[in-house]
Amino acid sequence: MVTIPFFVLNILLFLSSSAATPKSGAGHDLVRSSCVHASYPSLCFRTLSSYSGPANTPRELAQAAVKVSLSRARKVSNYLSTSVTGYNKRERVALSDCLEQIDESMEELSKTLGELKHLRGETFEFQMSNAQTWVSAALTNEDTCLDGFEGVDGKVKSDVKRKITNVAKVTSNALYMINRLNESRG
């Protein structure tokens, strides 16, 4: 007899619920089957099933996942760039360093998106290696941002941690989609 952990049952229930059903049925099955093994399956399903662009192939799904990550990173970058006033010097330095890391993440994600849009058979493996490296670098930048808040307490740290953790989760899911695309060879 196989025992299924409670959290897996919750994920499966969420994925099968009508409340989580996207508008178009074409990409629905692909999103569902692709997200079930992602690092953050319910977040994956929620963000990609509500994605407004095309996501009917593994390639389009990987692009959509990167676009979601890039969009969230941009929002955090805007938040960080407007949140520098009103804090002590240590907090301002952490915010500034974090902004730099997130901006680098956005560059990595933008390069990834460009690579995914122009995949070619003869250079597919090289391009996928680039995409995997760049998204991994974006995740590292996001982690490095949080490292800068060691020794900082209070609201600024908790706000930034919450926002960066969200970006890191969707970025992790994007890396998973890229790995799936690589396994399916486009």
Secondary structure by P-SEA (a helix, b strand, c coil): cccccaaaaaaaaaaaccccccccccaaaaaaaaacccccaaaaaaaaaacccccccaaaaaaaaaaaaaaaaaaaaaaaaaacccccaaaaaaaaaaaaaaaaaaaaaaaaaaaaacccccaaaaaaaaaaaaaaaaaaaaaaaaaaacccccaaaaaaaaaaaaaaaaaaaaaaaaaaaaaacc
